[in-house]
Amino acid sequence: MKKFIFIIGILVYQLSVMAQQDPQSSMYFFNPSFFNPGYVGSRGSINLTAVHRSQWVGINGAPMTQFFSFHLPFASQNMGVGLNVFHDRVGSRVNTGIYANYAYHIRLNRKNHRLAIGIRGGADIYQYDFSNLTVIDPSDPFYGTNFSTPAFNFGLGLYYYGERHYIGISAPRLLEPKVASLQNTEALLKRHFFFTAGYAFKLSTMVDLKPSVLVKMVENAPLTIDANLSLYLFKSVWIGALYRFHESLGLNLAYTHKDLFTIGYCFDYPLFNEMRLNNFGSHEVVLSFDFRAGKRKAVSPRYF
């Protein structure tokens, strides 16, 4: 465990000048397979999760994203497979991604701590439509045009977890393909890195405290840190607060029914930059289902 944390610390330190072409999600802890393929199969159930995010509501062309994930364990829960699909629109650019995930879970001790090694492969399909833009110079070669181009990729992830903790590091897209556009111009897709960790502290028989963090890194962009602190009440209600470093604050609420489904909502507002003056914040909704074979119930509450 100490060696694993030490290795992760070195990687995070070396990659400390990075973050953001990938879609953003404030409730990242409900959909970890989006950025770490090692997560698939770790819930011990067939899991379906859907997320919708409207960012900076009120600004024309602001980001709007939908996520969908599916994953399940097999081979006595020593392996997991899954699928991630997302649709991200920002202005005239639309990115649709489809990725298949596989993870192998290694049991480390009698406390059921496991280390999962995950791999994924798939493609992003980038679409650009400039026909509806308002332009000053109609002779601009991009005016009135639209095109699409695929970018194939693969990624890796490590995910160490137990009943009350997790630590993960991943690069969901290891390749840096050049996306061909018009007139031989190209846009380089940068390699992103994610570090995540969380722990559930038992305060009483009815109250748990769960801090978590997601660090997002990419070359030539500021480091992005999402920190969340949630209370888990009566094994069914989540109440939490979000802080996105140097950007926004937020609140999240969620309800879990008997470890069968979860519905949640998050609102965050940019307070630490100029964006705070001209929008109505960002809104995110999540719906997640867990299906288990026969009448088998979860051995313990699902914190992650």
C-alpha positions as CSV (number, residue, x, y, z in Angstrom):
1,M,0.0,0.0,0.0
2,K,2.8,2.5,0.9
3,K,4.7,1.6,-2.2
4,F,1.6,2.1,-4.3
5,I,0.8,5.5,-2.8
6,F,4.5,6.5,-3.3
7,I,4.5,5.6,-7.0
8,I,1.2,7.6,-7.5
9,G,2.7,10.6,-5.7
10,I,5.7,10.6,-8.0
11,L,3.5,10.5,-11.1
12,V,1.3,13.3,-9.9
13,Y,4.3,15.4,-9.1
14,Q,5.9,14.9,-12.5
15,L,2.6,15.7,-14.3
16,S,1.8,18.8,-12.3
17,V,1.4,21.2,-15.2
18,M,-1.7,20.0,-16.8
19,A,-5.7,19.7,-17.6
20,Q,-8.7,20.1,-20.0
21,Q,-10.0,19.0,-23.4
22,D,-12.1,16.3,-21.8
23,P,-15.7,16.9,-20.7
24,Q,-16.1,18.0,-17.1
25,S,-18.4,16.4,-14.4
26,S,-18.9,17.6,-10.9
27,M,-20.4,14.3,-9.7
28,Y,-17.3,12.3,-11.0
29,F,-17.7,9.9,-8.0
30,F,-20.8,8.4,-9.6
31,N,-19.2,7.7,-12.9
32,P,-15.5,6.8,-12.4
33,S,-15.3,4.5,-15.4
34,F,-15.5,7.6,-17.7
35,F,-11.9,8.4,-16.8
36,N,-10.5,5.1,-15.3
37,P,-11.2,1.8,-17.0
38,G,-9.9,0.0,-13.8
39,Y,-13.2,0.8,-12.2
40,V,-15.3,-1.5,-14.3
41,G,-16.6,-4.5,-12.4
42,S,-15.6,-3.1,-9.0
43,R,-19.3,-2.7,-7.8
44,G,-20.0,-6.4,-7.9
45,S,-23.2,-5.7,-10.0
46,I,-24.4,-4.8,-13.4
47,N,-24.3,-1.0,-13.4
48,L,-26.0,1.5,-15.7
49,T,-25.3,5.2,-15.1
50,A,-26.5,8.2,-17.1
51,V,-25.4,11.8,-16.5
52,H,-26.5,15.1,-18.0
53,R,-24.5,18.3,-17.5
54,S,-25.5,21.8,-18.6
55,Q,-22.5,24.1,-17.9
56,W,-22.7,27.9,-17.5
57,V,-26.4,28.1,-18.3
58,G,-27.3,31.4,-20.0
59,I,-24.2,31.6,-22.2
60,N,-24.7,30.9,-25.9
61,G,-22.7,27.9,-27.0
62,A,-21.8,26.9,-23.4
63,P,-20.7,23.2,-22.9
64,M,-23.5,20.6,-22.6
65,T,-22.6,17.0,-22.0
66,Q,-24.2,13.6,-21.7
67,F,-22.5,10.5,-20.3
68,F,-23.6,6.9,-20.3
69,S,-21.7,4.0,-18.8
70,F,-22.4,0.2,-18.5
71,H,-20.2,-2.3,-16.7
72,L,-20.4,-5.7,-14.9
73,P,-18.1,-8.2,-13.3
74,F,-17.5,-11.8,-14.4
75,A,-15.2,-14.8,-13.6
76,S,-16.0,-14.7,-9.9
77,Q,-15.6,-10.9,-9.9
78,N,-12.0,-11.2,-10.9
79,M,-12.6,-9.3,-14.2
80,G,-14.9,-6.6,-15.4
81,V,-16.0,-5.3,-18.8
82,G,-17.9,-2.2,-19.7
83,L,-18.8,0.5,-22.2
84,N,-18.6,4.3,-22.0
85,V,-20.4,6.7,-24.4
86,F,-20.4,10.5,-24.1
87,H,-21.7,13.4,-26.2
88,D,-20.1,16.8,-25.6
89,R,-21.1,20.0,-27.4
90,V,-19.2,23.3,-27.1
91,G,-20.2,26.0,-29.5
92,S,-19.9,24.6,-33.0
93,R,-17.8,21.6,-32.0
94,V,-19.5,18.3,-31.0
95,N,-17.4,15.3,-29.8
96,T,-19.0,11.9,-29.4
97,G,-16.9,9.2,-27.8
98,I,-17.4,5.4,-27.6
99,Y,-15.0,3.3,-25.6
100,A,-14.9,-0.4,-24.5
101,N,-13.3,-1.2,-21.1
102,Y,-11.7,-4.3,-19.5
103,A,-10.3,-4.6,-16.0
104,Y,-8.5,-7.5,-14.2
105,H,-9.0,-7.3,-10.4
106,I,-6.3,-8.8,-8.1
107,R,-7.2,-9.6,-4.5
108,L,-4.4,-8.3,-2.2
109,N,-5.5,-9.5,1.3
110,R,-8.2,-11.0,3.4
111,K,-9.9,-7.6,3.9
112,N,-10.9,-7.8,0.2
113,H,-8.6,-5.0,-0.9
114,R,-8.1,-5.2,-4.6
115,L,-5.9,-3.7,-7.3
116,A,-7.6,-3.4,-10.7
117,I,-5.6,-3.0,-13.9
118,G,-7.8,-1.6,-16.7
119,I,-7.5,-1.0,-20.4
120,R,-9.8,0.7,-22.9
121,G,-10.1,1.2,-26.6
122,G,-12.4,3.2,-28.8
123,A,-12.8,6.5,-30.8
124,D,-13.8,10.1,-30.5
125,I,-15.8,11.5,-33.5
126,Y,-15.3,15.2,-33.8
127,Q,-17.8,17.2,-35.7
128,Y,-17.6,20.9,-36.6
129,D,-20.4,23.0,-38.0
130,F,-19.5,26.6,-38.8
131,S,-22.6,27.4,-40.9
132,N,-24.6,29.0,-38.1
133,L,-21.8,31.3,-36.8
134,T,-21.9,35.1,-37.1
135,V,-18.8,36.2,-38.9
136,I,-17.2,39.6,-39.7
137,D,-15.4,38.3,-42.8
138,P,-17.6,36.1,-45.1
139,S,-14.5,35.2,-47.1
140,D,-13.2,33.2,-44.1
141,P,-12.5,29.7,-45.5
142,F,-14.2,28.1,-42.5
143,Y,-17.5,30.0,-42.9
144,G,-20.5,28.0,-44.0
145,T,-18.6,24.6,-43.7
146,N,-19.0,21.5,-41.6
147,F,-17.0,18.3,-41.4
148,S,-16.4,15.3,-39.0
149,T,-13.4,13.2,-38.3
150,P,-12.7,10.2,-36.1
151,A,-9.7,9.8,-33.7
152,F,-9.0,6.3,-32.5
153,N,-7.3,5.9,-29.1
154,F,-6.7,3.6,-26.1
155,G,-6.1,4.2,-22.4
156,L,-4.9,2.6,-19.2
157,G,-5.9,2.8,-15.5
158,L,-4.9,1.5,-12.1
159,Y,-7.6,1.4,-9.4
160,Y,-6.9,0.2,-5.8
161,Y,-10.0,-0.1,-3.6
162,G,-11.7,-1.7,-0.6
163,E,-15.0,-1.3,1.1
164,R,-14.3,2.2,2.4
165,H,-11.5,3.6,0.2
166,Y,-10.2,3.9,-3.4
167,I,-7.1,5.4,-5.1
168,G,-6.8,5.6,-8.9
169,I,-4.6,7.0,-11.6
170,S,-5.3,6.8,-15.3
171,A,-4.7,8.1,-18.8
172,P,-8.0,7.4,-20.7
173,R,-6.4,8.5,-24.0
174,L,-2.7,7.7,-24.3
175,L,-2.3,8.6,-28.0
176,E,-2.2,12.2,-29.2
177,P,-3.7,12.0,-32.7
178,K,-3.9,14.9,-35.0
179,V,-7.4,15.7,-36.1
180,A,-7.5,16.7,-39.7
181,S,-9.7,19.7,-40.5
182,L,-9.7,22.2,-43.4
183,Q,-6.9,23.5,-45.6
184,N,-4.4,21.0,-44.1
185,T,-4.7,22.5,-40.6
186,E,-4.6,20.1,-37.7
187,A,-5.6,20.2,-34.0
188,L,-3.5,18.0,-31.7
189,L,-5.4,16.1,-29.0
190,K,-3.4,16.2,-25.8
191,R,-2.9,13.3,-23.4
192,H,-4.9,13.7,-20.2
193,F,-4.1,12.2,-16.8
194,F,-6.4,11.7,-13.8
195,F,-5.7,11.0,-10.2
196,T,-8.6,10.3,-7.8
197,A,-9.0,9.2,-4.2
198,G,-11.7,8.9,-1.6
199,Y,-12.5,7.5,1.9
200,A,-15.6,6.8,3.9
201,F,-15.3,7.6,7.6
202,K,-17.9,6.0,9.9
203,L,-19.1,8.7,12.3
204,S,-22.0,6.7,13.7
205,T,-24.3,3.8,12.7
206,M,-26.3,6.3,10.6
207,V,-23.8,8.8,9.4
208,D,-20.7,8.5,7.2
209,L,-18.4,11.2,6.0
210,K,-16.9,10.8,2.6
211,P,-14.2,13.1,1.2
212,S,-13.0,12.6,-2.3
213,V,-10.8,14.4,-4.9
214,L,-10.2,14.3,-8.6
215,V,-7.1,15.9,-10.1
216,K,-7.1,16.5,-13.8
217,M,-3.8,17.2,-15.7
218,V,-2.8,17.9,-19.3
219,E,0.2,19.6,-20.8
220,N,0.2,23.4,-21.1
221,A,-3.0,24.0,-19.0
222,P,-3.6,24.7,-15.3
223,L,-3.9,21.9,-12.9
224,T,-7.6,21.3,-12.1
225,I,-8.6,19.9,-8.7
226,D,-12.2,18.9,-7.8
227,A,-12.7,18.3,-4.1
228,N,-16.0,17.0,-2.6
229,L,-17.1,16.4,1.0
230,S,-20.3,14.5,1.4
231,L,-22.3,13.2,4.3
232,Y,-24.1,9.8,3.8
233,L,-27.1,9.8,6.1
234,F,-29.2,6.7,7.0
235,K,-27.6,4.7,4.3
236,S,-29.7,6.5,1.7
237,V,-29.1,10.3,1.5
238,W,-26.0,12.1,0.2
239,I,-25.5,15.8,1.0
240,G,-22.2,17.3,-0.2
241,A,-20.2,20.4,-1.1
242,L,-17.9,20.8,-4.1
243,Y,-14.9,23.1,-4.5
244,R,-13.2,23.3,-7.9
245,F,-9.8,24.9,-7.3
246,H,-9.7,28.6,-8.4
247,E,-13.1,28.2,-10.2
248,S,-16.3,27.3,-8.5
249,L,-18.3,26.1,-5.5
250,G,-21.2,23.7,-5.6
251,L,-23.7,21.6,-3.7
252,N,-24.8,18.1,-4.5
253,L,-27.8,16.0,-3.3
254,A,-28.5,12.3,-4.0
255,Y,-30.8,9.6,-2.8
256,T,-29.9,5.8,-2.9
257,H,-32.7,3.3,-2.6
258,K,-31.5,-0.1,-1.1
259,D,-28.4,-0.1,-3.2
260,L,-30.6,-0.6,-6.2
261,F,-30.6,2.9,-7.8
262,T,-29.3,6.4,-7.1
263,I,-30.6,9.7,-8.3
264,G,-28.6,12.9,-7.8
265,Y,-28.4,16.6,-8.6
266,C,-25.5,19.0,-8.4
267,F,-25.3,22.8,-8.8
268,D,-22.0,24.6,-9.0
269,Y,-21.3,28.3,-9.7
270,P,-18.1,30.0,-10.9
271,L,-17.1,32.4,-8.1
272,F,-13.4,32.9,-8.7
273,N,-13.3,34.2,-12.3
274,E,-15.1,36.6,-14.7
275,M,-17.6,33.8,-15.5
276,R,-19.6,34.6,-12.3
277,L,-21.1,37.7,-13.9
278,N,-23.0,36.3,-16.9
279,N,-24.4,32.9,-16.3
280,F,-26.8,30.9,-14.1
281,G,-24.3,28.3,-13.0
282,S,-23.9,24.7,-14.0
283,H,-26.5,21.9,-13.4
284,E,-25.9,18.2,-13.4
285,V,-28.2,15.2,-13.0
286,V,-27.2,11.6,-12.5
287,L,-29.3,8.4,-12.5
288,S,-27.6,5.0,-11.7
289,F,-29.0,1.5,-11.4
290,D,-27.4,-1.7,-9.9
291,F,-28.7,-5.1,-10.9
292,R,-27.5,-8.2,-9.1
293,A,-28.0,-11.9,-10.0
294,G,-31.0,-13.6,-8.4
295,K,-31.9,-12.2,-4.9
296,R,-28.3,-11.6,-3.9
297,K,-28.0,-8.3,-2.0
298,A,-24.9,-6.2,-1.5
299,V,-22.7,-7.4,1.3
300,S,-22.1,-3.8,2.4
301,P,-23.3,-0.3,1.3
302,R,-21.8,1.0,-1.9
303,Y,-19.8,4.1,-1.0
304,F,-18.1,4.3,-4.4
